[in-house]
Amino acid sequence: MRRSILASLVLLASCGTSPVVAPTARDHSTGPVDAKVTVIEYADYQCPACASAQPVVKQLIGEYSDRVRFVFRDFPLEQIHPNALAAAEAAEAAETQGKYWEMHDKLFETQEEWKDLADPIPTFTGYATALGIDGSKFRAELTNHTYRPVVKASAAGALALGVNSTPTFFINGKRLRGAPRVYSEFQALVEWAIRDASTSASPSSDTGAPAAPATAAPTSARPLTPELAPSGSSVPPPPTTPQSLPSSPAGSAPPSPSPSSPR
């Protein structure tokens, strides 16, 4: 069946040209800026499902480095992951010294080391020093929360888009429901997007919905085991958010934000 690849991971309705979805100059990205396919991930450094998805993401980045642009955006779920905000700030601080992706990877790889710490800043500073970052400057920026507004803005953008769990992926503006743990599934969806983009660019292409790839999802793929937030704590989607198709949830869902401070 042509749409069998969508059995485990479902692409939702396109979010159009919303500036929240479209990559910006402020985004952390890798791959060609003019790539026909852009993958955007909203994630939380303390989310176990996000950490589990990273090997799949890194493999995708490596294989499609010349054809796909990958964008990472912060969505720290502070009320259930108390160190996620500090971790996102650590990555931002590392970016100013040219080590964003190195810190990004380190934070996910060492999640178990820092997720329960009362104060993760000394540990993050140790990572920074090991990566060749000026530890004094780095620690001062974390202590002063220099990059907190940047992280908060990213989280606000996620909420405005109706994102209510982590990790959440968008492929060319279309939301992927579920966190990919099997590379072949994610690869098939990216290949579908590449073909769709090529077809859409053709003068003879029609405006109908693109056909899904013929490749079937691996039968060995197991449903994701989500880390759920307390019942009733998910952020409700805005009225304009397209209705979701049934599928497995992503890893972590945030509690409802307070009116004065979106989470």
N, C-alpha and C positions, 0 to 999 in steps of 0.2 A: 504494500500500500504506500502511495507516494508521500503521505503525511505521517508515516510511522515514526520518522525521526523526531516528531514532536510529541511522542507519547510520554516522555519523561520530562522534557523541558519545552515549555510552550512560549512562543513569541506572541505577545499581546498586541493590541491595536497600536498603530504608529502614533507617536506623540507629536508628529508634525515637525514644525520648525521652531518649536519653543526654545528660547534662549537658554533655558535651564538644561535642556538636553544637548544642545549644540556645543561642541568644544570651544573653549575660549583661550585667550593668550595666557590667562592665569593658571590654566590646568597643568597638572603634571602628566606628561604624555611621552610616549615613545613610539617610533615608527613614522612613516611619511605623513607630513601635514596634509598632503593632497590625496591621501589614500581613499579609495572608493568605499572602504569599509572602516568604520570606527566602532570600537568596543569601549564602552564606558562602564566602569565598576564603581559602585558606591559600597564602601566597606568600613568595618570597625576593626581596629587592630587587636582588640581583645576578644572578638567574636571567634569561637572555635571553628565554626563552619567557614568563616573567611580564611582562616589559616589553612584549613583542609583544602580549600579551593586553590590556593596559591601555586602548588606544583602544576596543576592543570593550566593555570593562567600563564605561568612562566614558560611552559612548553609551547603554548599558543604564540606568545610573544616571540620566542626563538624561531619558530617555524615560519611565521608570517611577518617577520620584521621588515620586509620590503614591500608588503602589500596591505597591511592592516595597521591602523593607528590605535593604540591602546591608551586609555585615559583612566587615571585613578582619582577618585574623589572621596573625601572623608565624610563619614556619617557615624560619628561616635554615639553609641547608645549609653549615655552617661548613667542613667538610673539603674541599669542592670550590669554595666561594665564600667566601674568607677575609675579605672586607669586608662580608658580608651581615649579620653580627651587629651591627657598628658602625652600619650603615645603619638597622637596625631600632631601635636605641637612639636614633638621631638623630630618627626619627619620634616616638618616645615623648617625647623631650625637647621637641620642638616642640609636642606636644599640651598640655603644661603651660602653654604660652603662647598657646594658642588657634589654633595653626597646624598641626594634625596633617595634615589633608588636603592643605594646600599643600605641606608637606614630603614627604608620601607621593608626590604627583605629581611633584615636582621630582626626587626620587631615581630614579624610573623613567625620567624624561625625560633625565637626565644620566648614566645608568648607565655609558656608555662613558668618561666623564670620570674616574670614581673607582674603577672596578672593579679596576684593577691597581695602585693606589697602595699604597705601603708603609705610609703613615699617612693615612687619609682624613679624619681629624678636622678639619684646617685647611680642607679643601675643604667639608666639611659645615657648618662654622662660617660660611664665606662664604655658602653658600646661606641659612643661618639669618638672617644679618644682612640680606641682600637681601629677605627676607620680613618684616622688621620685628621679628625676634626678638632678645632681649637676647643678644648673642654671647658675652659673658663668662660668664653663667650657663649658657648652652647648652654651651659648650666644657668648662666645669668638670664638668658632669653627664656628658658623654661620657667625659672623662678618668677620672672616678671610677667609671664604669660604674654610675651610679645606677639605671638602668632595665634593667640586664641580667637581674635576677631576673624581671621582668615578661615579657621576651622569651623567656627560658628556659621559663617556665611555659606560654606559648603553644605553643612547640615541643613540650613534653612532652605537651600536650593533643593535638597533631596525631599524635604517635606512638601515643598511647593509642587513638586512633581508627583507627589502621591507615593513616594517610596516609603515603605513601612517595615522593612526587614533588611537584614544584611546576610550575605552579600546580595546585591541586586545588580544585574547587568542589563545594559542596553546595547543592541547591535543595530547600528544605523537608525537610532531613534525608536527602535521597537524593544519593548521590555521583555526580558527573559525571566520567566517564572521558575525559580529553582536555582540552586548553586551547582554548577557542573563539577562532578568528581571523576567522571570518565572522560578522558580527553577526546575519544572518537566522537562523542556526542557534540561537544563544543566545536570540534573541527568541522563536523557536518553542517552545523548551523552557520559557521563562518563561510564555508564553501557555498552554501545556499545564498548568503548575503552577497558574496562576490558575484555569483551568477546573476542574481537579481539586479545588482547595480549595473552590471554590464548590459543586461537586457533593457533596463530603464533608460540607459544612455543611448540605446539604438533608436534611430528615427522611426523604425518600423514597429517598435514595441507598442503594445496596447497599454491601457491604463488599468487593467484588471489586477486582481490580487495575484502575486507571483506564486507559481507552483513550488511546493516544498521539494527538496532533493529526494531522489529515488532511494538513496542509501538508507537502510533501516537502522534504527538505534540498536546497539549491541544488546542481545538478549540477556547478557550477564550483568547488565547495569541494575543496581539495586536502588530502591527509593532512598532519598536522603533522610537522615535522622536529624530533624531540626532541633535546635536549642530554642525552646519557646519562652516567651515572656509570660508573666502571670496572666491568667485569664482576664480578658477585657482591657488589656493595657496596650494593644496595638494602636498605632496612629490611624484614625479613619481616613480613607482617601477623600480628596476634595470632590465636590459635585461634578467636576468636569473630567474626572479620571475615567477612562474606558472601563467597562465591566470586565473583570478578570475571567479567563477561561480556567476550568478546573485543572489543577496540577499540584505537584508537591510543593510545599512552602520552602522558602529560603531559610537560612540558619537562625537568625535572631530577629525578633520583633521588638521595637522600642515601646516604652510606655507612652501614654498621651502626654504631649508637651504642655507646660504651663503657659498661660497667655502671654506672659512677659518674657519667656525664654524658651524658644523652640528647642526640642531635643532631637 
